[in-house]
Amino acid sequence: MSRVLLFLSTNFAVVLVLGLVLNLLGLNQQGGGSLPFLIMAAVFGMGGSFISLWMSKSMALRSTGAKVIESPNGELEKWLVDTVHAQAERAGIGQPEVAIFDSPAPNAFATGANKNAALVAVSSGLLSNMARDEVEAVLGHEVSHVANGDMVTLSLIQGVVNTFVMVFAQIVASALSRGDGRGRGMGYYFAYSIAQMFFGFLASIIVMWFSRYREFRADEGGAALSTAPKMIAALERLQSSEPAELPASMAAFGISSGGIKQGLRQLLTTHPPLSDRIAALKRQQ
């Protein structure tokens, strides 16, 4: 909760500062004042992220077809649930729900708005293609995402940058169109659309940078909840497997995002290369 309050207060401070900037520059919504627009930008910017966060578990289950293990069927499912719950206890969080989704590629994800009521899911391909020590490390990685509050933080960062995008696009569009004497004509809306795309691209780079950073932290957590050799072995197994894919809405939450991206695309990927993650763990041994 303290993390949410910090980001909300930061967003509120940003809105106030940008309001002063808009008024000083005379870009105050054609005499209507900048405050209504800034409030709208904050509500829409943060609101969409919070709605996605609160619906993340149900959306994840629907998009992947994952089935929550209500009562373990067989020794493997019992081991899976017991391992996740034991790791959650060591990490100091509530016991997550555990689910399996049908996919031949090894993958796993964690999601949820509350670290004490999260979801950890693994693919059938991960269970069939990886040794239990490796699966244990992957589960530790996902439990660490939950314990670190990564889902909440990522959503909050997305909400803050969404607000920035809308406000900066407004500043640019107003500055370019205020001299035409016609108010909000086609020039304003064209400039706003272009500016929003440009700032949205820059915002995506920021969000994706954090997404990659949190993967290194979750690898460290997975190593702590299992062992470093197990975590390294799990990542090496993923490296030698077919690229694992999740629905686009879930890509940031998987253990791996698939193939290696080059050039500009590397700035917009949710995960660092597996080779970089393996090297980081080896340096810490």
C-alpha positions in Angstrom: 0.0 0.0 0.0 2.9 2.4 0.8 4.2 1.8 -2.8 0.8 2.8 -4.2 0.5 5.9 -2.1 4.1 7.0 -3.1 3.3 6.7 -6.8 -0.1 8.4 -6.4 1.5 11.3 -4.5 4.2 11.5 -7.2 1.7 11.6 -9.9 -0.3 14.3 -8.1 2.9 16.4 -7.7 3.7 16.0 -11.4 0.1 17.1 -12.3 0.5 20.3 -10.2 3.9 21.2 -11.6 2.7 20.6 -15.2 -0.4 22.7 -14.4 1.9 25.6 -13.5 3.9 25.1 -16.6 0.8 25.1 -18.8 -0.5 28.4 -17.2 2.9 30.1 -17.4 3.2 29.2 -21.1 -0.4 30.3 -21.8 -1.4 26.8 -22.9 -4.3 26.6 -20.5 -7.0 24.9 -22.6 -8.2 28.0 -24.4 -9.1 29.9 -21.3 -10.9 27.1 -19.6 -7.9 26.5 -17.3 -5.5 23.6 -17.3 -6.7 21.9 -14.1 -9.7 20.0 -15.7 -7.5 18.6 -18.4 -4.7 17.6 -15.9 -7.3 15.9 -13.7 -8.6 14.0 -16.7 -5.1 13.0 -17.8 -4.3 11.7 -14.3 -7.6 9.8 -14.1 -7.2 8.2 -17.5 -3.5 7.7 -17.2 -3.7 5.9 -13.8 -7.2 4.5 -14.2 -6.4 2.3 -17.1 -3.3 0.8 -15.4 -5.2 0.1 -12.2 -8.1 -1.5 -14.0 -5.7 -3.8 -15.9 -3.9 -4.6 -12.6 -7.1 -5.5 -10.7 -8.3 -7.7 -13.6 -4.9 -9.3 -14.2 -5.6 -12.7 -12.6 -8.8 -13.3 -14.5 -7.4 -11.9 -17.7 -4.4 -14.2 -17.4 -6.5 -17.3 -16.7 -8.7 -16.5 -19.7 -6.0 -15.6 -22.2 -3.8 -18.6 -21.4 -6.5 -21.1 -20.6 -4.7 -21.9 -17.3 -6.5 -24.1 -14.8 -6.1 -23.4 -11.1 -5.1 -26.5 -9.1 -8.0 -26.7 -6.6 -7.2 -30.2 -5.5 -3.8 -31.7 -6.6 -4.3 -34.6 -9.1 -1.2 -36.8 -8.7 2.2 -36.4 -7.1 3.5 -33.8 -9.6 0.7 -31.3 -9.0 1.0 -31.8 -5.2 4.8 -31.2 -5.4 4.1 -28.1 -7.5 1.6 -26.6 -5.1 3.8 -27.5 -2.0 6.9 -26.0 -3.6 5.2 -22.7 -4.4 3.6 -22.4 -1.0 6.9 -23.2 0.8 8.7 -20.6 -1.3 5.9 -18.0 -0.6 6.2 -18.6 3.1 10.0 -18.1 2.9 9.4 -14.9 0.9 7.0 -13.6 3.5 3.9 -13.4 1.3 0.5 -15.1 1.2 0.2 -18.4 -0.6 -0.5 -17.8 -4.3 -3.0 -19.8 -6.4 -1.1 -22.3 -8.6 -2.2 -23.1 -12.1 -1.1 -25.0 -15.2 -1.7 -23.9 -18.8 -1.4 -26.0 -21.9 1.7 -25.0 -24.0 4.5 -27.2 -25.4 7.0 -24.4 -24.8 8.5 -24.1 -21.3 7.2 -20.9 -19.7 5.7 -19.5 -16.4 4.2 -16.3 -15.1 3.0 -14.6 -12.0 0.4 -11.9 -11.7 -2.1 -10.3 -9.3 -2.9 -7.0 -7.7 -2.1 -8.2 -4.2 1.1 -10.0 -3.2 -0.9 -12.0 -0.7 -3.4 -13.2 -3.3 -1.4 -13.7 -6.4 -1.3 -16.4 -9.1 1.7 -18.5 -10.2 1.2 -20.5 -13.4 3.5 -22.9 -15.3 3.1 -24.4 -18.8 2.7 -28.1 -19.4 5.9 -27.9 -21.5 7.9 -26.6 -18.6 6.8 -29.5 -16.4 7.6 -32.1 -19.1 10.8 -30.6 -20.4 12.6 -29.4 -17.3 14.1 -31.3 -14.3 12.4 -30.6 -10.9 15.4 -28.6 -9.7 15.0 -26.3 -12.7 11.2 -26.0 -12.2 11.9 -25.2 -8.6 14.1 -22.3 -9.6 11.6 -21.0 -12.1 8.9 -21.1 -9.4 11.3 -19.2 -7.1 11.7 -16.6 -9.9 7.9 -16.1 -10.2 7.4 -16.0 -6.4 10.1 -13.3 -6.2 8.2 -11.2 -8.8 5.2 -11.4 -6.4 7.3 -10.7 -3.3 9.0 -7.7 -5.0 5.6 -6.2 -5.9 6.7 -6.1 -9.5 3.2 -6.3 -11.0 2.0 -3.3 -8.9 5.1 -1.3 -9.6 5.0 -1.9 -13.3 1.3 -0.8 -13.5 2.0 2.3 -11.4 5.0 3.3 -13.6 2.8 2.8 -16.7 0.1 5.0 -15.2 2.6 7.8 -14.4 4.1 7.8 -17.9 0.6 7.7 -19.4 -0.2 10.9 -17.6 3.1 12.5 -18.9 2.3 11.4 -22.5 -1.2 13.0 -22.4 0.0 16.3 -20.8 3.1 16.7 -23.0 1.1 16.0 -26.1 -1.3 18.7 -25.0 1.6 21.2 -24.4 3.0 20.5 -27.9 -0.3 20.6 -29.7 -1.4 23.8 -28.0 1.9 25.5 -28.6 1.8 24.7 -32.3 -1.8 25.7 -32.9 -2.4 28.7 -30.6 -1.2 31.1 -33.2 -3.7 30.2 -35.9 -6.5 32.1 -34.3 -9.0 29.4 -34.9 -8.9 27.6 -31.6 -8.9 23.8 -31.8 -8.9 23.1 -35.5 -7.6 20.1 -37.4 -4.1 21.3 -36.9 -4.4 20.9 -33.1 -5.8 17.4 -33.3 -3.2 16.4 -35.9 -0.4 17.8 -33.8 -1.8 16.1 -30.6 -1.9 12.7 -32.3 1.6 12.9 -33.6 2.9 14.2 -30.3 1.1 11.4 -28.4 2.7 8.8 -30.6 6.1 10.2 -30.1 5.9 10.6 -26.3 4.2 7.2 -26.1 7.2 5.6 -27.8 9.6 7.3 -25.4 7.3 6.2 -22.5 7.4 2.6 -23.7 11.2 2.6 -23.6 11.1 3.6 -19.9 8.5 1.0 -19.0 10.4 -1.7 -20.9 13.6 -0.8 -19.2 12.0 -1.4 -15.8 10.5 -4.6 -17.0 14.0 -5.9 -18.0 15.5 -4.6 -14.7 13.0 -6.6 -12.6 13.9 -9.8 -14.4 17.4 -9.6 -13.0 16.0 -9.0 -9.5 13.6 -12.0 -9.9 16.5 -14.2 -11.0 18.4 -13.2 -7.9 15.2 -14.1 -5.8 14.8 -17.4 -7.6 18.5 -18.2 -6.8 17.8 -17.4 -3.2 14.7 -19.5 -2.9 16.3 -22.5 -4.7 20.1 -22.1 -5.4 22.1 -20.2 -7.9 23.2 -23.4 -9.8 19.5 -24.4 -10.1 18.5 -20.9 -11.4 21.4 -20.9 -13.9 20.5 -24.4 -15.1 16.9 -23.3 -15.6 17.8 -20.3 -17.7 20.2 -22.4 -19.7 17.5 -24.9 -20.4 15.2 -22.1 -21.5 18.0 -20.8 -23.7 18.2 -24.2 -25.5 14.4 -24.5 -25.9 12.1 -23.3 -28.6 11.1 -19.6 -28.1 8.4 -19.4 -25.5 5.4 -17.1 -26.2 2.5 -15.9 -24.2 -0.4 -13.7 -25.3 0.7 -10.1 -25.9 -1.1 -8.9 -22.7 0.9 -11.4 -20.6 4.3 -11.2 -22.4 5.9 -9.0 -19.6 5.0 -11.5 -16.9 6.6 -14.7 -18.5 9.9 -16.2 -17.4 11.1 -15.6 -21.0 9.9 -13.5 -23.9 11.3 -15.7 -26.6 13.9 -14.8 -29.3 16.6 -12.2 -29.2 15.8 -8.7 -30.3 18.3 -6.5 -32.1 18.7 -2.7 -32.6 15.8 -0.5 -31.7 13.5 -3.5 -30.9 15.8 -4.4 -28.0 14.7 -1.2 -26.3 11.1 -2.3 -26.5 11.5 -5.9 -25.3 10.2 -6.9 -21.8 13.0 -9.3 -21.0 16.8 -9.1 -21.2 18.6 -11.8 -23.2 18.9 -15.0 -21.3 22.7 -15.0 -21.9 22.9 -11.7 -20.0 20.7 -13.0 -17.1 22.9 -16.2 -16.9 26.1 -14.1 -16.9 24.7 -11.8 -14.1 24.0 -14.8 -11.9 27.4 -16.3 -12.5 29.1 -13.1 -11.5 27.3 -13.2 -8.2 28.4 -16.7 -7.3 
